[in-house]
Amino acid sequence: MRNRVILLLLMMVTAVSCVKEADVPADAVRTRWTRRRIVVIAPLSESEDYAARLHRTAEWFCQNYHKAQTSLANGVNLDVEWYDENCVSLDSLADAIADDSGVDMVIGPYFSDHLDVVAERLRKTDKAVIAPLASSESVVRRYAVTPTGTVKKPFLWAIAETDISQCEAMLSKVSLEGGKRVCVLSPRDSYGQTFFEWAPFQTEELGLTLAGNVMYECGNTESVEAAMAEALESGATDVVCAASHVDDAVSMIRYRNANKKHDVRLLFSDGVMSNALLLTDTDVESVEGVAMYASPSSGFQLSYESRFGVIPTSVDCMTYDAFMLAVMSAFYCLENDSVGVNDAIRILTSEGYGAVEGASSLTWDVAGMKECMTNISMGVLPSGLCGATGMLTFDADAYTTRVANTYCHWRVYDGKLATIDYLSSVGSHRVSSLLASWNWQANNIQDFLNEDASVTYGALKSRWALLVCGSVGWFNYRHQADVLNMYHLLKRRGYDDEHIILVTANDVGYDSQNIYQGEVRAEVNGTNLLDGVTIDYSTDTLTADDVCDILAGRASSHLPVVLDTDENSNVFVYWTGHGEDNRFLWGLSDAHFTSYMLSDVISVMCSEHRFRKLLFCAEPCFSGSMMDELMGYPGVLGIASATSSEYSFADAYDTDMAVWLSDRFTNNLVSAIDDDADMTYRELYLRLVRHTLGSHVTVFNQSLFDNLYTERCGEFFGN
């Protein structure tokens, strides 16, 4: 009762039925109506245009779906409650919704940071959360049903692909129109983080030069203008602007205009496609952008424009489809009373169930909805839901993320918004439309010389490993899990503790935030990686210089355990943690492990014949800048998770502990060796590059190591 009172107090707009009884046609008396309550959490105070579009789109949809049901035996009528996500206490609202058995579904929130709050509180309920526009990669992926089983059952349904795809669409537009140098501006929030982290990877994939990658503070004019100034000075011909608020976009345009840089093209994301842009006192003529949009084959744009006199924006298209998904799943539950709403959505939208990607029958208009609901009432599963934005098909593994969106290239022309052309993520560089967008596969594959290196090796007599985790603390849980995961791999491959030196802090297993005290896992419901582990040194008791001494075999009272290797020893080095350009960060210290230190210690090891072959695998961001220091040393091979300008991405997320459990590069490396420890080095590289998200796995110094096409990893990982 208390939460119900809170819910009522937090309502910003009175709950209304979608259709009043007076509006029901005469033949509706044959239909048995069942009411369903839906909460809509939207940025109603964002602008008058935004709120007006939301309400008229919802009203239009409700009229259409009600007409579609009037000759059916059963029908669903929605009671819609509206809340302003910019004004209410989202955590209190979400808690109240979670406890309210009368609420079946939530549409929204529209902003990614707000969705994170609501999803966290509703993930353990049976309520469906349908997100029309929120598309932050990190937020959506946290609540997805991933191969590692992060969430047991799907509950979050993002109508939009993640912003990885929008970033791709915007950069593709630059590339297709002859652009060469691009600067990316993104807000310092979960929405902008996707653009900031993926731009280095995607520009390389598309053959563009990333002239700048700049973040700014939302709503801070000074910060926005400083970011635009940096972009204009970068020499970029095109500036991709990930602006979620029109005010920030206007500040960018005004600054560009004032500095007479009209030859620098600004390309905005979907949040800027709004009539609010046209109502400013700034010259916005010819301003353009790329936005998620209605499919040109759906006819939605023409119908909307005919009805309202203006073209729809992303808000209209995605909101309409969110309501359609809610109603169709509610109707399916009505006809199949043993099925919950999330299962209904999965059945209607996921390949492997009912949905067939590419099905052409429209569902969004009156005739289409009527046909679909008639089939459902007859026990016939429809081939999918084809909405205003195209097929609402969700990834068959992750469910949460949509397979493909249509994007429009829009421009302000003669004071009005106009669509120029269309793009789609289907057929892009992504290897398969059935992969979640965060699984984008690298298209650029390194070429290696298929010939032997001019290096002669003696007999292999011993194998040694140095495994290093350079970070500490709960927030870096995944790094400790990474290094422990690698430790257990080596134990499975025949290494003993006498030949493994493990350097890691051991603080996350017993951290107060760890609900599995004494355990560290690399995947949800995974094994305890602390079992049977021998840790030689704690990160917080060593310095980066100490790591050099361990590698070089310089033992002391402080470092009694070091690599005791010679010219017949293979040395495997693995490093995880945080990285910056030309350095790996070390604990809480400012004295980090630098590229100079790496080059110096490898030089010493070479001159003292301290290895036969040395393989260095590096997980941190920008690790390519460190592995580049291995070039020129005979017998050394480096494998970096990312180039010198790219980030390395986390993998499995535990929603109960709110922490990432592992990193994708390391997981791929471990699983590859477990699958085939004697694969060739090139086969290992191909496995890593094809499955490591958002960065280009890169190999260094191959020409002075060996023939990667013929030589096998078994010399390091065979039993």
BAVOMAR-962141 format. One record per residue (C-alpha): residue in one letter; x, y, z. Coordinates in steps of 0.1 Angstrom, whole numbers, plus 5000, padded with zeros to 4 digits. Layout:
<nodes>
A_X_Y_Z
...
</nodes>
This chain:
<nodes>
M_5000_5000_5000
R_5028_5024_5009
N_5045_5019_4975
R_5012_5024_4957
V_5008_5058_4974
I_5044_5067_4964
L_5035_5057_4928
L_5005_5080_4928
L_5024_5109_4943
L_5052_5105_4917
M_5028_5106_4887
M_5034_5137_4865
V_5004_5131_4842
T_4971_5116_4852
A_4966_5080_4841
V_4943_5077_4811
S_4928_5049_4792
C_4940_5048_4756
V_4904_5048_4743
K_4874_5063_4760
E_4842_5043_4760
A_4825_5070_4739
D_4851_5064_4712
V_4844_5027_4708
P_4827_5018_4676
A_4792_5002_4678
D_4805_4967_4668
A_4829_4967_4697
V_4803_4954_4720
R_4812_4919_4708
T_4847_4923_4722
R_4856_4913_4757
W_4880_4939_4768
T_4909_4933_4793
R_4926_4962_4808
R_4964_4964_4811
R_4984_4991_4829
I_5015_5004_4813
V_5039_5029_4828
V_5056_5053_4803
I_5087_5070_4816
A_5097_5097_4792
P_5115_5131_4791
L_5083_5151_4790
S_5100_5183_4801
E_5128_5180_4775
S_5109_5204_4752
E_5073_5212_4743
D_5079_5196_4709
Y_5092_5164_4725
A_5062_5160_4749
A_5037_5169_4721
R_5052_5142_4698
L_5051_5116_4725
H_5015_5122_4734
R_5001_5124_4699
T_5021_5094_4687
A_5007_5073_4717
E_4972_5086_4711
W_4974_5077_4674
F_4987_5043_4681
C_4959_5036_4707
Q_4933_5046_4682
N_4948_5022_4656
Y_4952_4992_4678
H_4917_4996_4692
K_4902_4997_4658
A_4922_4965_4649
Q_4906_4946_4678
T_4869_4956_4676
S_4858_4925_4657
L_4878_4901_4678
A_4864_4880_4706
N_4890_4894_4730
G_4908_4927_4732
V_4934_4946_4752
N_4928_4981_4764
L_4957_5000_4778
D_4957_5023_4809
V_4987_5044_4804
E_5005_5063_4832
W_5030_5089_4822
Y_5060_5101_4843
D_5087_5126_4835
E_5121_5109_4838
N_5137_5143_4842
C_5116_5153_4872
V_5107_5122_4892
S_5129_5102_4916
L_5136_5073_4893
D_5148_5049_4920
S_5117_5055_4941
L_5094_5052_4911
A_5111_5020_4899
D_5108_5005_4934
A_5072_5013_4935
I_5066_4998_4901
A_5085_4967_4911
D_5061_4962_4940
D_5030_4970_4920
S_5015_4937_4907
G_4991_4957_4885
V_5018_4970_4862
D_5027_4946_4834
M_5051_4967_4814
V_5072_4998_4814
I_5080_5018_4782
G_5111_5039_4788
P_5131_5056_4801
Y_5144_5072_4770
F_5178_5082_4783
S_5205_5056_4789
D_5215_5067_4824
H_5179_5067_4835
L_5173_5033_4820
D_5202_5019_4840
V_5185_5030_4873
V_5151_5015_4863
A_5165_4983_4848
E_5186_4976_4879
R_5155_4977_4901
L_5132_4958_4878
R_5155_4930_4866
K_5143_4906_4893
T_5107_4911_4885
D_5086_4896_4857
K_5078_4930_4843
A_5090_4939_4808
V_5110_4971_4802
I_5107_4983_4766
A_5133_5010_4759
P_5124_5031_4728
L_5156_5051_4724
A_5181_5043_4753
S_5210_5026_4735
S_5242_5029_4755
E_5262_4998_4748
S_5274_4993_4784
V_5239_4997_4799
V_5221_4974_4774
R_5248_4948_4776
R_5247_4947_4814
Y_5211_4934_4813
A_5213_4912_4782
V_5210_4874_4782
T_5246_4867_4771
P_5263_4834_4764
T_5278_4835_4799
G_5243_4837_4814
T_5245_4872_4829
V_5207_4873_4833
K_5186_4842_4836
K_5156_4855_4817
P_5152_4885_4793
F_5133_4915_4806
L_5148_4945_4789
W_5139_4950_4752
A_5158_4978_4734
I_5139_4989_4703
A_5171_5006_4692
E_5204_4989_4685
T_5232_5000_4707
D_5250_5032_4699
I_5278_5011_4684
S_5256_5008_4654
Q_5247_5045_4653
C_5283_5054_4655
E_5289_5030_4626
A_5261_5046_4606
M_5274_5081_4611
L_5310_5072_4603
S_5299_5052_4573
K_5281_5083_4560
V_5313_5102_4563
S_5332_5075_4545
L_5307_5070_4517
E_5307_5107_4510
G_5344_5109_4506
G_5354_5121_4541
K_5390_5113_4552
R_5396_5130_4586
V_5370_5129_4613
C_5367_5142_4648
V_5342_5126_4672
L_5325_5147_4700
S_5306_5128_4727
P_5290_5137_4761
R_5307_5125_4792
D_5279_5100_4802
S_5269_5064_4794
Y_5255_5075_4761
G_5286_5093_4749
Q_5309_5066_4763
T_5299_5042_4735
F_5309_5067_4708
F_5341_5076_4726
E_5353_5040_4731
W_5342_5026_4697
A_5352_5055_4674
P_5389_5044_4672
F_5380_5009_4662
Q_5353_5019_4637
T_5373_5046_4620
E_5401_5021_4613
E_5376_4996_4600
L_5362_5022_4576
G_5396_5036_4565
L_5391_5070_4581
T_5417_5090_4601
L_5405_5098_4636
A_5417_5134_4640
G_5403_5138_4674
N_5381_5120_4700
V_5368_5145_4725
M_5343_5144_4754
Y_5323_5173_4769
E_5300_5179_4798
C_5263_5179_4789
G_5246_5212_4794
N_5279_5230_4800
T_5282_5256_4772
E_5318_5263_4780
S_5327_5227_4779
V_5308_5221_4746
E_5324_5251_4730
A_5359_5240_4741
A_5353_5206_4726
M_5341_5221_4693
A_5372_5244_4693
E_5394_5213_4696
A_5375_5196_4668
L_5379_5226_4645
E_5416_5228_4652
S_5421_5191_4646
G_5421_5195_4608
A_5390_5173_4605
T_5368_5177_4575
D_5339_5161_4593
V_5328_5163_4630
V_5306_5135_4643
C_5286_5150_4672
A_5269_5126_4696
A_5246_5151_4712
S_5216_5138_4732
H_5203_5173_4739
V_5194_5199_4713
D_5208_5227_4734
D_5243_5212_4732
A_5240_5208_4695
V_5229_5245_4691
S_5260_5255_4711
M_5282_5235_4687
I_5265_5250_4656
R_5267_5285_4670
Y_5304_5282_4678
R_5312_5268_4643
N_5292_5296_4626
A_5309_5323_4647
N_5343_5310_4638
K_5333_5309_4601
K_5342_5272_4597
H_5313_5264_4574
D_5336_5241_4554
V_5337_5218_4584
R_5307_5195_4582
L_5288_5187_4614
L_5269_5154_4616
F_5246_5150_4645
S_5231_5119_4662
D_5194_5111_4665
G_5187_5133_4696
V_5191_5164_4676
M_5165_5155_4650
S_5138_5177_4665
N_5116_5206_4657
A_5132_5222_4688
L_5163_5226_4666
L_5143_5248_4642
L_5130_5271_4669
T_5163_5285_4680
D_5177_5319_4671
T_5208_5302_4655
D_5212_5296_4618
V_5207_5259_4615
E_5200_5257_4578
S_5218_5227_4562
V_5225_5212_4596
E_5224_5174_4592
G_5226_5141_4610
V_5219_5104_4611
A_5190_5091_4632
M_5172_5058_4638
Y_5141_5060_4617
A_5111_5045_4601
S_5118_5019_4574
P_5112_5035_4540
S_5092_5004_4530
S_5068_5006_4560
G_5049_5037_4548
F_5050_5051_4583
Q_5067_5084_4574
L_5040_5091_4547
S_5012_5082_4570
Y_5026_5103_4599
E_5033_5133_4577
S_4998_5131_4561
R_4982_5131_4596
F_5003_5156_4614
G_5018_5178_4587
V_5054_5172_4596
I_5077_5143_4592
P_5083_5120_4621
T_5115_5120_4642
S_5132_5091_4659
V_5111_5098_4690
D_5078_5092_4670
C_5090_5061_4651
M_5105_5043_4681
T_5077_5052_4705
Y_5051_5039_4681
D_5069_5006_4679
A_5074_5004_4716
F_5036_5007_4721
M_5030_4981_4694
L_5054_4956_4710
A_5036_4962_4744
V_5001_4956_4730
M_5010_4926_4708
S_5027_4909_4737
A_4998_4917_4760
F_4974_4903_4734
Y_4995_4871_4731
C_4993_4867_4769
L_4956_4872_4768
E_4952_4843_4743
N_4978_4822_4760
D_4973_4827_4797
S_5001_4805_4808
V_5027_4827_4790
G_5043_4857_4808
V_5048_4890_4790
N_5086_4886_4786
D_5082_4851_4771
A_5055_4866_4748
I_5079_4892_4735
R_5106_4866_4730
I_5082_4843_4711
L_5070_4872_4688
T_5103_4888_4681
S_5132_4864_4684
E_5145_4842_4656
G_5143_4806_4666
Y_5108_4813_4679
G_5082_4829_4657
A_5101_4858_4641
V_5116_4855_4607
E_5140_4883_4597
G_5128_4899_4565
A_5091_4890_4568
S_5073_4917_4548
S_5038_4918_4563
L_5033_4951_4580
T_5021_4950_4616
W_5020_4986_4627
D_4989_4998_4609
V_4953_4989_4616
A_4951_4961_4589
G_4984_4947_4599
M_4976_4946_4636
K_4942_4930_4629
E_4958_4903_4608
C_4985_4895_4634
M_4960_4894_4663
T_4936_4873_4644
N_4964_4848_4637
I_4973_4847_4674
S_4937_4842_4684
M_4936_4812_4660
G_4967_4797_4675
V_4988_4807_4645
L_5022_4822_4653
P_5029_4853_4632
S_5062_4854_4613
G_5072_4884_4633
L_5063_4920_4640
C_5071_4945_4612
G_5067_4979_4628
A_5072_5014_4617
T_5110_5009_4620
G_5110_4975_4603
M_5112_4940_4617
L_5113_4940_4655
T_5137_4910_4656
F_5159_4905_4687
D_5191_4887_4688
A_5185_4850_4694
D_5212_4847_4720
A_5211_4881_4738
Y_5174_4889_4732
T_5178_4924_4747
T_5194_4939_4716
R_5176_4944_4683
V_5192_4928_4652
A_5189_4959_4629
N_5177_4994_4627
T_5171_5017_4597
Y_5188_5050_4599
C_5179_5081_4579
H_5203_5109_4568
W_5184_5141_4576
R_5190_5177_4569
V_5174_5211_4577
Y_5162_5224_4544
D_5143_5256_4539
G_5136_5257_4576
K_5122_5222_4579
L_5135_5187_4587
A_5139_5166_4556
T_5151_5130_4550
I_5178_5126_4524
D_5185_5089_4522
Y_5187_5058_4543
L_5212_5034_4558
S_5209_5001_4576
S_5233_4981_4598
V_5223_4950_4579
G_5251_4941_4555
S_5276_4963_4573
H_5311_4952_4585
R_5294_4931_4612
V_5299_4894_4603
S_5263_4884_4611
S_5230_4902_4617
L_5224_4877_4644
L_5252_4889_4666
A_5245_4916_4692
S_5260_4948_4680
W_5287_4948_4706
N_5301_4916_4690
W_5311_4935_4658
Q_5338_4915_4642
A_5370_4931_4629
N_5371_4933_4592
N_5408_4943_4589
I_5429_4912_4593
Q_5467_4914_4596
D_5487_4898_4568
F_5517_4877_4579
L_5547_4864_4560
N_5542_4827_4553
E_5579_4820_4557
D_5603_4810_4585
A_5620_4837_4605
S_5658_4841_4603
V_5662_4829_4639
T_5677_4796_4650
Y_5663_4780_4682
G_5679_4755_4705
A_5660_4727_4721
L_5631_4736_4744
K_5639_4724_4780
S_5617_4744_4803
R_5586_4767_4802
W_5580_4796_4825
A_5552_4821_4830
L_5549_4856_4845
L_5512_4865_4851
V_5506_4901_4862
C_5475_4920_4873
G_5485_4957_4875
S_5453_4970_4892
V_5438_4967_4926
G_5403_4972_4942
W_5367_4961_4938
F_5361_4982_4906
N_5389_4962_4889
Y_5374_4928_4898
R_5376_4916_4862
H_5414_4921_4861
Q_5420_4898_4891
A_5396_4873_4875
D_5415_4875_4842
V_5449_4867_4857
L_5435_4839_4879
N_5417_4825_4848
M_5450_4825_4830
Y_5467_4808_4859
H_5443_4779_4859
L_5447_4776_4821
L_5485_4771_4826
K_5479_4746_4853
R_5456_4727_4830
R_5484_4728_4803
G_5510_4712_4826
Y_5527_4741_4843
D_5535_4737_4880
D_5537_4764_4906
E_5575_4764_4905
H_5573_4777_4870
I_5545_4802_4873
I_5550_4836_4890
L_5516_4851_4898
V_5514_4888_4907
T_5480_4900_4918
A_5462_4918_4946
N_5439_4894_4965
D_5414_4919_4977
V_5382_4913_4957
G_5375_4878_4970
Y_5369_4891_5005
D_5356_4926_4996
S_5325_4936_5015
Q_5307_4940_4982
N_5314_4904_4972
I_5283_4884_4979
Y_5303_4852_4973
Q_5328_4857_5000
G_5362_4840_4993
E_5354_4835_4956
V_5364_4851_4924
R_5346_4841_4892
A_5352_4850_4855
E_5316_4842_4846
V_5283_4841_4863
N_5279_4808_4881
G_5314_4800_4872
T_5340_4781_4893
N_5359_4798_4921
L_5392_4809_4906
L_5408_4813_4941
D_5407_4775_4947
G_5442_4760_4945
V_5460_4793_4937
T_5495_4801_4948
I_5500_4839_4947
D_5537_4849_4947
Y_5534_4886_4951
S_5506_4911_4958
T_5504_4941_4934
D_5503_4966_4962
T_5536_4953_4977
L_5556_4956_4945
T_5566_4984_4922
A_5567_4984_4884
D_5605_4983_4887
D_5602_4951_4907
V_5584_4935_4877
C_5614_4943_4856
D_5637_4926_4881
I_5614_4895_4881
L_5616_4892_4843
A_5654_4898_4843
G_5659_4871_4870
R_5674_4896_4895
A_5665_4879_4929
S_5668_4896_4962
S_5655_4894_4998
H_5625_4915_4985
L_5621_4893_4954
P_5630_4858_4963
V_5610_4844_4934
V_5621_4854_4899
L_5623_4839_4864
D_5652_4813_4865
T_5654_4810_4828
D_5681_4804_4801
E_5684_4801_4763
N_5664_4769_4764
S_5634_4784_4782
N_5601_4795_4767
V_5587_4825_4786
F_5550_4834_4786
V_5541_4868_4799
Y_5505_4879_4804
W_5495_4913_4817
T_5460_4926_4826
G_5449_4959_4841
H_5445_4995_4829
G_5466_5010_4802
E_5473_5044_4787
D_5495_5054_4757
N_5530_5038_4762
R_5524_5026_4797
F_5505_5000_4819
L_5491_5015_4851
W_5504_5001_4883
G_5481_4999_4914
L_5475_5032_4930
S_5510_5044_4922
D_5519_5072_4898
A_5551_5052_4888
H_5537_5030_4861
F_5552_5003_4838
T_5563_5022_4808
S_5573_5014_4773
Y_5609_5024_4780
M_5610_4999_4810
L_5596_4971_4788
S_5621_4978_4760
D_5650_4980_4785
V_5642_4947_4803
I_5636_4928_4770
S_5669_4941_4758
V_5686_4928_4790
M_5669_4894_4787
C_5681_4891_4750
S_5717_4900_4758
E_5718_4876_4787
H_5701_4848_4767
R_5674_4845_4792
F_5648_4830_4769
R_5645_4808_4738
K_5612_4823_4728
L_5591_4849_4746
L_5553_4854_4741
F_5538_4885_4756
C_5499_4888_4756
A_5485_4921_4768
E_5449_4928_4778
P_5450_4966_4788
C_5436_4994_4767
F_5461_5009_4742
S_5483_4979_4747
G_5495_4981_4711
S_5516_5011_4722
M_5535_4988_4746
M_5538_4958_4724
D_5553_4980_4697
E_5584_4980_4720
L_5590_4943_4713
M_5598_4950_4676
G_5633_4941_4666
Y_5641_4915_4693
P_5647_4880_4680
G_5625_4853_4694
V_5598_4877_4708
L_5562_4878_4698
G_5536_4903_4712
I_5498_4900_4710
A_5479_4931_4720
S_5442_4932_4727
A_5439_4967_4711
T_5459_4991_4690
S_5477_5021_4705
S_5444_5042_4701
E_5418_5016_4711
Y_5401_5005_4743
S_5399_4969_4755
F_5364_4959_4766
A_5350_4939_4795
D_5329_4908_4790
A_5306_4892_4815
Y_5286_4913_4839
D_5272_4902_4872
T_5241_4922_4879
D_5238_4910_4915
M_5273_4924_4924
A_5271_4953_4898
V_5306_4945_4885
W_5322_4932_4853
L_5337_4897_4858
S_5362_4894_4830
D_5376_4908_4798
R_5368_4896_4763
F_5403_4892_4749
T_5414_4871_4779
N_5383_4850_4778
N_5389_4844_4741
L_5425_4835_4747
V_5417_4810_4774
S_5388_4794_4755
A_5409_4791_4723
I_5438_4773_4741
D_5413_4751_4759
D_5398_4741_4726
D_5430_4735_4708
A_5463_4741_4726
D_5483_4731_4695
M_5468_4754_4669
T_5491_4775_4648
Y_5498_4810_4659
R_5479_4823_4629
E_5449_4802_4639
L_5451_4817_4674
Y_5453_4852_4660
L_5422_4846_4637
R_5403_4832_4667
L_5411_4863_4688
V_5406_4889_4662
R_5372_4875_4652
H_5358_4873_4687
T_5373_4903_4705
L_5348_4931_4706
G_5355_4967_4698
S_5393_4965_4692
H_5418_4951_4668
V_5439_4923_4682
T_5473_4929_4668
V_5505_4908_4665
F_5539_4923_4668
N_5574_4912_4656
Q_5563_4882_4637
S_5592_4884_4612
L_5617_4878_4640
F_5597_4851_4657
D_5586_4823_4635
N_5563_4812_4606
L_5529_4818_4622
Y_5512_4797_4595
T_5531_4765_4605
E_5545_4769_4640
R_5522_4759_4668
C_5512_4773_4702
G_5518_4739_4718
E_5554_4749_4725
F_5539_4773_4751
F_5506_4756_4760
G_5509_4719_4751
N_5509_4694_4779
</nodes>
